[in-house]
Amino acid sequence: MGQKAGRAVNATINTVGGYLTLNVLWLLSVLLVFTSFAGTAAAFRVIRSWSRSSGTDPYCARPFLLELREAFAQATRIGLLLLASWGLLILGAFGLARISPGVPIWLLIALPAVLLAGATAFIWPVQADYDIKDRLLWRTASILGMGHPLVLATSAAIGAGGMAIVISAPVTALLLPAPMMAACYAICHRALNKSLSGRSVAAPTVEGRNES
C-alpha cells in the first residue's frame, strides 16, 4: 500500500512538474516572439512523446529545445501563414460589410472560416505526428477540420475557455497552456487515427514520426 501511495505521489509530482516546465519553456519561446510558432510546435511534439511513454517528464527542457530547433523553419512558415490568413479573412469581412452593408457577410466567409479554423486546430497535432511537406500538412489539417466538426468545436471551446481564465487570472498562464495543448492533441490525434483507418483523408505519404 505504501509503495502504491509513493508511486502515486511520484506520478503526481512528475505530471505537475512536467506541465510547469513545459509551460515556462513555451512562455519563454512566445516572449521571444520569433520562436513562438516553433515553441508551439515543440510543445506539441513533447506532449506527443509523453503520450507514447509512461507519462510526463519534468526534465523536458532538452527535448523541447531539440524539437524547437528541428521544427523552427516549418513551424514559422505555418504560423506566419495562419496569422496572415486570419488577418486577410477579418479584413475582408470588414471590407465587405462596408461595401455591401445589406449582404449577410457570414454567408460569404463561412466556408473559408471553417477551413481555416480546422487547419488552425489540427495543424500542430498533425505536424507533431508526421514529417510531411507544408502543402500536405495544410490539406490534411483542413480536411480533418471539415470532417470532424465536434472535435473542432471542442478544441475551440478549450482554447476560448483557457484564454478567458488566463485573462481573468494571469497567474494561471503558468499552468494552463500545456494541459490545454495536451487535451487538444489527444482529441485531434484520435480523430486523425480514426480518419486514416477509415481512409476519410489521404494518409501521409511518408513514414510518421511515431507509430500510431
KEMAR-692220 format. One record per residue (C-alpha): residue in one letter; x, y, z. Coordinates in nm, 2 decimals, padded with zeros to 4 digits, always signed. Layout:
// KEMAR-692220
res, east, north, up
A, X, Y, Z
...
//
This chain:
// KEMAR-692220
res, east, north, up
M, +00.00, +00.00, +00.00
G, +00.28, +00.23, +00.09
Q, +00.46, +00.16, -00.24
K, +00.14, +00.24, -00.43
A, +00.10, +00.56, -00.25
G, +00.46, +00.65, -00.32
R, +00.42, +00.58, -00.69
A, +00.11, +00.79, -00.70
V, +00.28, +01.08, -00.53
N, +00.58, +01.05, -00.77
A, +00.35, +01.04, -01.07
T, +00.16, +01.35, -00.95
I, +00.49, +01.53, -00.89
N, +00.61, +01.43, -01.24
T, +00.29, +01.54, -01.40
V, +00.27, +01.88, -01.23
G, +00.65, +01.93, -01.28
G, +00.63, +01.83, -01.64
Y, +00.35, +02.07, -01.72
L, +00.50, +02.36, -01.52
T, +00.84, +02.31, -01.70
L, +00.68, +02.29, -02.04
N, +00.46, +02.59, -01.97
V, +00.77, +02.80, -01.87
L, +00.96, +02.69, -02.18
W, +00.66, +02.77, -02.41
L, +00.60, +03.11, -02.25
L, +00.97, +03.19, -02.29
S, +00.95, +03.10, -02.66
V, +00.64, +03.32, -02.70
L, +00.81, +03.61, -02.52
L, +01.10, +03.59, -02.77
V, +00.83, +03.63, -03.05
F, +01.04, +03.49, -03.34
T, +01.04, +03.15, -03.17
S, +00.67, +03.15, -03.07
F, +00.55, +02.92, -03.35
A, +00.84, +02.69, -03.32
G, +00.78, +02.68, -02.94
T, +00.42, +02.58, -03.00
A, +00.53, +02.30, -03.24
A, +00.79, +02.19, -02.99
A, +00.54, +02.18, -02.71
F, +00.30, +01.96, -02.91
R, +00.59, +01.73, -03.00
V, +00.69, +01.69, -02.64
I, +00.33, +01.62, -02.55
R, +00.33, +01.36, -02.83
S, +00.63, +01.19, -02.68
W, +00.47, +01.19, -02.33
S, +00.16, +01.03, -02.48
R, +00.37, +00.74, -02.61
S, +00.57, +00.69, -02.29
S, +00.49, +00.62, -01.93
G, +00.39, +00.98, -01.86
T, +00.51, +01.34, -01.83
D, +00.87, +01.43, -01.75
P, +00.97, +01.74, -01.56
Y, +01.32, +01.72, -01.73
C, +01.18, +01.82, -02.07
A, +01.40, +02.12, -02.14
R, +01.65, +01.94, -02.37
P, +01.38, +01.76, -02.57
F, +01.19, +02.08, -02.61
L, +01.49, +02.27, -02.74
L, +01.58, +01.99, -02.98
E, +01.23, +01.98, -03.11
L, +01.22, +02.36, -03.14
R, +01.53, +02.36, -03.35
E, +01.40, +02.09, -03.57
A, +01.06, +02.24, -03.62
F, +01.17, +02.60, -03.65
A, +01.16, +02.66, -04.02
Q, +00.83, +02.48, -04.10
A, +00.66, +02.60, -03.78
T, +00.75, +02.96, -03.86
R, +00.61, +02.93, -04.21
I, +00.29, +02.77, -04.08
G, +00.24, +03.03, -03.81
L, +00.30, +03.33, -04.03
L, +00.07, +03.19, -04.29
L, -00.20, +03.13, -04.03
L, -00.17, +03.48, -03.90
A, -00.18, +03.63, -04.25
S, -00.48, +03.41, -04.34
W, -00.68, +03.51, -04.04
G, -00.59, +03.88, -04.09
L, -00.70, +03.87, -04.45
L, -01.02, +03.69, -04.36
I, -01.11, +03.95, -04.09
L, -01.01, +04.25, -04.31
G, -01.21, +04.10, -04.60
A, -01.52, +04.06, -04.38
F, -01.49, +04.42, -04.26
G, -01.44, +04.54, -04.62
L, -01.74, +04.35, -04.75
A, -01.95, +04.48, -04.46
R, -01.87, +04.84, -04.56
I, -01.91, +04.79, -04.93
S, -02.23, +04.58, -04.91
P, -02.40, +04.65, -04.57
G, -02.71, +04.46, -04.66
V, -02.54, +04.14, -04.75
P, -02.51, +03.87, -04.48
I, -02.13, +03.86, -04.46
W, -02.12, +03.54, -04.26
L, -02.26, +03.35, -04.56
L, -01.96, +03.47, -04.77
I, -01.69, +03.39, -04.52
A, -01.84, +03.07, -04.36
L, -01.66, +02.82, -04.57
P, -01.31, +02.98, -04.56
A, -01.35, +03.05, -04.19
V, -01.44, +02.68, -04.12
L, -01.15, +02.56, -04.34
L, -00.91, +02.80, -04.16
A, -01.04, +02.71, -03.82
G, -01.00, +02.34, -03.90
A, -00.64, +02.40, -04.02
T, -00.56, +02.60, -03.70
A, -00.70, +02.33, -03.47
F, -00.54, +02.03, -03.64
I, -00.22, +02.16, -03.80
W, +00.00, +02.14, -03.48
P, -00.11, +01.79, -03.38
V, -00.06, +01.67, -03.73
Q, +00.28, +01.83, -03.76
A, +00.37, +01.67, -03.43
D, +00.29, +01.32, -03.56
Y, +00.42, +01.34, -03.92
D, +00.71, +01.48, -04.11
I, +00.53, +01.59, -04.42
K, +00.55, +01.88, -04.66
D, +00.37, +02.21, -04.60
R, +00.11, +02.16, -04.87
L, +00.01, +01.81, -04.75
L, +00.01, +01.93, -04.39
W, -00.23, +02.21, -04.47
R, -00.45, +01.98, -04.68
T, -00.47, +01.71, -04.41
A, -00.54, +01.96, -04.13
S, -00.81, +02.14, -04.33
I, -00.99, +01.81, -04.43
L, -00.98, +01.68, -04.08
G, -01.13, +02.01, -03.95
M, -01.41, +01.98, -04.21
G, -01.47, +01.61, -04.13
H, -01.47, +01.65, -03.75
P, -01.68, +01.95, -03.65
L, -01.73, +01.82, -03.30
V, -01.35, +01.80, -03.25
L, -01.31, +02.14, -03.40
A, -01.58, +02.29, -03.17
T, -01.42, +02.11, -02.87
S, -01.08, +02.25, -02.95
A, -01.22, +02.60, -02.99
A, -01.40, +02.57, -02.66
I, -01.08, +02.46, -02.49
G, -00.89, +02.75, -02.64
A, -01.15, +03.01, -02.56
G, -01.21, +02.88, -02.21
G, -00.84, +02.88, -02.14
M, -00.79, +03.23, -02.27
A, -01.08, +03.36, -02.06
I, -00.93, +03.20, -01.75
V, -00.58, +03.34, -01.82
I, -00.72, +03.69, -01.89
S, -00.92, +03.69, -01.56
A, -00.63, +03.53, -01.36
P, -00.30, +03.58, -01.54
V, -00.11, +03.36, -01.30
T, -00.28, +03.06, -01.45
A, -00.07, +03.11, -01.76
L, +00.20, +02.93, -01.57
L, -00.01, +02.61, -01.56
L, -00.29, +02.61, -01.82
P, -00.13, +02.62, -02.17
A, +00.04, +02.28, -02.17
P, -00.27, +02.09, -02.03
M, -00.48, +02.27, -02.29
M, -00.24, +02.17, -02.57
A, -00.24, +01.81, -02.43
A, -00.62, +01.80, -02.44
C, -00.63, +01.94, -02.80
Y, -00.36, +01.70, -02.91
A, -00.54, +01.40, -02.76
I, -00.87, +01.46, -02.93
C, -00.71, +01.57, -03.26
H, -00.48, +01.27, -03.27
R, -00.77, +01.04, -03.20
A, -00.96, +01.20, -03.49
L, -00.66, +01.17, -03.72
N, -00.62, +00.80, -03.64
K, -00.99, +00.74, -03.70
S, -00.98, +00.92, -04.03
L, -00.67, +00.74, -04.15
S, -00.80, +00.40, -04.05
G, -01.13, +00.47, -04.23
R, -00.94, +00.65, -04.52
S, -01.16, +00.95, -04.49
V, -00.85, +01.16, -04.56
A, -00.54, +01.06, -04.76
A, -00.28, +00.91, -04.53
P, +00.05, +01.10, -04.53
T, +00.28, +00.95, -04.79
V, +00.59, +00.95, -04.56
E, +00.66, +00.75, -04.25
G, +00.51, +00.90, -03.94
R, +00.72, +01.05, -03.66
N, +00.59, +00.77, -03.44
E, +00.37, +00.47, -03.48
S, +00.01, +00.55, -03.40
//
